[in-house]
Amino acid sequence: MTQLAIPENWFEDLVELRRGFDQLFNRLLTGWPAGTEPERSPFALVPPAEVWVDKEAKKYHLRLALPGVDPSTVKLKLLGNLLTISAERKASRESKDVDYLYRELSYGTLSRTLTLPEGLDTERINAEYNDGLLEITAPVAAAAAPRQVEIKGLPKAKAA
């Protein structure tokens, strides 16, 4: 009997591909071509993310960098499998008597929408904010775990 083998790390490969596209588009939107310094733009308020799946614990992890953000301003909105994270970073110092020589920090509303993979138990999403990092976790449903499918063959025709 022939068996169809599903690669063990198929889910990680998909997440890695998605992360690559996210990084590409974030660089395009923020004006960060490779090897140059960032420019201030309205799109510079896209917080960087890190996503992985713990296969042993069967848990999805999403970590978002939100330094300088008051946790009370962080909002999570889930619509289907789209998770939108928004927050506000307020300027701690703003003075008209200051001439900035260089200014990279962006202030205002931060927002990021990510597509959650199929098979997460979205009813049990947990979010924690600690030291400027927002970590969101969700259990992976047992039905979404990869499994091996057996292919049954037709009986061989008798040679004449």
C-alpha positions in Angstrom: 0.0 0.0 0.0 1.2 3.5 -0.8 1.0 6.2 1.8 0.9 10.0 1.2 3.5 11.5 3.5 2.8 15.0 4.7 6.0 16.8 5.8 6.3 17.0 9.5 7.0 20.8 9.5 4.3 21.8 6.9 2.7 24.3 9.3 6.1 25.9 10.1 6.9 26.3 6.4 3.6 28.1 5.9 4.2 30.4 8.8 7.7 31.1 7.6 6.4 31.9 4.1 3.8 34.3 5.5 6.4 36.0 7.7 8.6 36.6 4.7 5.8 38.3 2.8 4.9 40.3 5.9 8.5 41.5 6.2 8.6 42.4 2.5 5.5 44.4 2.6 6.4 46.1 5.9 9.7 47.2 4.4 7.9 48.6 1.3 5.3 50.4 3.5 7.8 51.9 5.9 10.4 53.0 3.3 13.1 50.6 4.6 14.9 49.4 1.5 17.7 47.0 2.4 20.8 48.8 3.8 19.2 52.2 4.4 17.9 54.0 7.5 14.1 54.2 8.1 12.2 57.3 7.1 9.4 58.7 9.0 6.2 57.8 7.3 2.6 57.2 8.4 3.2 53.5 7.8 6.1 53.3 10.3 3.7 52.4 13.1 3.5 48.7 12.1 4.9 46.8 15.1 7.2 43.9 14.3 5.8 40.4 15.0 7.2 36.9 15.7 5.0 33.9 15.2 5.6 30.2 16.0 3.8 27.0 16.9 5.0 24.9 19.8 4.4 21.3 18.5 4.8 19.7 21.8 2.4 22.0 23.7 0.2 22.3 20.6 0.1 26.0 21.1 0.2 29.0 18.7 2.3 32.0 19.8 2.3 35.5 18.5 4.7 38.0 20.0 4.4 41.7 19.0 6.9 44.4 20.0 5.1 47.4 21.5 7.8 49.3 23.4 6.7 52.5 25.0 3.0 51.6 24.8 0.7 51.9 27.8 -1.0 48.5 28.1 -4.3 50.1 28.8 -4.4 51.4 25.2 -3.9 47.9 23.6 -7.0 46.6 21.9 -7.5 43.2 20.3 -10.3 42.5 17.8 -11.0 39.1 16.3 -13.2 38.8 13.2 -13.2 35.3 11.8 -9.5 34.4 11.6 -8.3 38.0 11.3 -6.8 39.4 14.5 -6.3 43.1 14.6 -4.0 44.6 17.3 -4.1 48.3 17.9 -2.5 50.5 20.5 -1.3 54.1 21.0 2.2 55.3 21.7 2.1 58.8 23.1 5.0 61.2 23.0 6.6 61.5 26.4 8.3 64.7 25.5 7.1 67.3 23.0 8.5 70.8 23.1 8.6 73.6 20.6 12.0 74.8 22.0 13.7 71.6 20.9 15.4 71.1 17.5 15.6 67.4 16.9 18.8 66.3 15.1 17.5 62.9 14.4 14.1 61.4 15.0 13.2 57.7 14.4 10.6 57.0 17.0 7.0 57.2 15.8 4.1 58.2 17.9 0.4 57.8 17.3 -1.8 54.8 16.7 -0.1 51.5 16.0 -2.1 48.8 14.2 -1.4 45.4 12.8 -3.8 42.8 11.3 -2.7 39.2 11.1 -4.4 36.2 9.7 -4.6 33.4 12.2 -4.1 29.9 10.8 -7.0 27.5 10.5 -7.4 25.1 13.4 -6.9 27.4 16.3 -9.3 27.4 19.2 -10.0 31.1 19.0 -12.4 30.9 22.0 -9.4 30.3 24.2 -7.0 33.0 23.1 -4.9 34.5 25.8 -3.0 37.8 25.7 -0.3 39.0 28.1 1.7 42.3 28.0 5.1 42.3 29.7 8.2 44.5 29.2 7.0 46.0 25.9 6.0 42.7 24.4 2.5 41.5 23.8 2.3 37.7 23.6 -0.9 36.1 22.3 -1.4 32.4 22.6 -4.0 30.0 21.4 -4.3 26.2 21.6 -4.2 24.3 18.3 -7.2 22.1 17.9 -6.4 18.4 17.8 -8.3 18.1 14.5 -5.9 20.6 12.9 -2.8 18.5 13.7 -1.1 16.9 10.7 -1.9 13.3 10.2 -0.8 10.6 7.7 -3.4 9.5 5.1 -3.2 6.0 3.7 -3.9 5.6 0.0 -5.6 2.3 -0.8 -4.8 0.9 -4.2 -7.1 -0.8 -6.7 -6.6 -4.6 -7.2 -4.0 -5.3 -9.8 -5.4 -6.6 -13.2 -4.5 -10.1 -14.0 -2.0 -10.5 -16.9 -3.5 -12.2 -19.9 
